Amino acid sequence: MVLAGFIGAFMLAWIDGANNAANSIGTVIGARALPVRRALLIASFFELAGGVVYGEYISSTLASRVVDTSNLPPRVAAVGFASALIVSFIIVFAATRRRIPFSISIVMVGAVAGVGLAAGVEHVNTVLISELFALWILIPLISILAGYTYYRLYSYLRSRRSLYAKTFLPLLLLYASFTVSAVYMAIPGHLLSDPLILGTITLLLAAPLASLLLYLYRVLHREVLEESEVDAVVGRFNRRMLIASSAILAFTHGGHDVANAAAPLMVILESTGVNHTGSQLLILAYSSLGISTGVLSWGASVARTIGEEITVLNPESALVANIAGAQTTLVVTRLGLPSSMVGIVVGSIIGVGLARGVSGINTRLFARMLSYWYAGFTVAALATYTATRILAPV
């Protein structure tokens, strides 16, 4: 069963990376800011880093809060969570073959709930699942609002007379806001209460941003800089910022989705009596490696659906959509709430499209995605329930 757990975890992590690579590089492909292969390489590295740094938050939710695993019979827990990995892999693999961006977290929550139902409904945290259902309905709307608000702010700053204000400053403000919040949310609270540590972190964040602002100010205020040169400098800067924001979105996705593979594996090891004390980081790294492998090997297919079929993107709008999606994902990840990363990213793209006044938003595709996700939850719950009842009857 332990071997099945390791194989199942890697398979699910691999298909997660293949399907959800679209979350981070879809906008880059849609804006044609990078060749696909290079975008995949960048995403794979930051997916790995994000899974290791942020993976513990949602892992604890899936491992113990959706279902009370401490009271499950060991065989039911081991067989059930191994079945959850395999069932989730099959569902997401089928979706990836059809180039459908899928929410692996929603499927995994359904699969874990199926394990609890097989042992008895009293083991299932129905209150938490109800709250998650409400979150899954609200989160695309929240990300649409975030994308819309961010782009309107960006457009307002771009309307200023100052060349400096209307080019680099809007993007720097958005990018800096994410960077600061990401770093502070990753640091344990007891460290932030130490004034010395807090001051050191603030200086480390402020120094590079101040240097970049000063450099850009000097570039734009050179008297020899022609108008055509300004356009070229701004264009290069926007593309580089888009690539950087794509890397950060990959980082947040890794932190959010690595739990789908890591949490069931942890439960399987504990249920079979394998001592994995202190090995949580290694399990997160193993699962994150699976996501990175999936991104590299099969990540381009679904990425084109998000980048090219939702709405028309340019580097500036793609960057704003990335940052809006990344900040929303960061918040739900830090709260330990398994959500739909795809819903967040697609919602932020739609919000940016609405703010730009783009009429050609593919709302039908978005509605179809939502219906697939909830169907995936139901199918995963029923399939895992059936497999657990057959293979490990209570």
Buried (B, 14 or more C-beta within 10 A) or exposed (E): BBEBBBBBBBBBBBBBBBBBBBBBBBBBBBBBBBEBEEBBBBBBBBBBBBBBBBBBBBBBBBBBBBBBBEEBEBBBBBBBBBBBBBBBBBBBBBBBEEBBBBBBBBBBBBBBBBBBBBBEEEBBBEEBBEEBBEBBEEBBEBBBBBBBBBBBBBBEBBEEEEBBBBBBBBBBBBBBEBBBBBEBBBEEEEEEEEEEEBEEBEEEBEEEBEEBBEEBEEBBEEEEBEEEEBEEBBEEBBBBBBBBBBBBBBBBBBBBBBBBBBBBBBBBBBBBEEEEEEBBEEBBBBBBBBBBBBBBBBBBBBBBBBBBEBBEBBBBBBBBBBBBBBBBBBBBBBEBBBBBBBBBBBBBBBBBBBBBEBEEBBEEBBEEBBEBBBBBBEBBBBBBBBBBBEBBEE
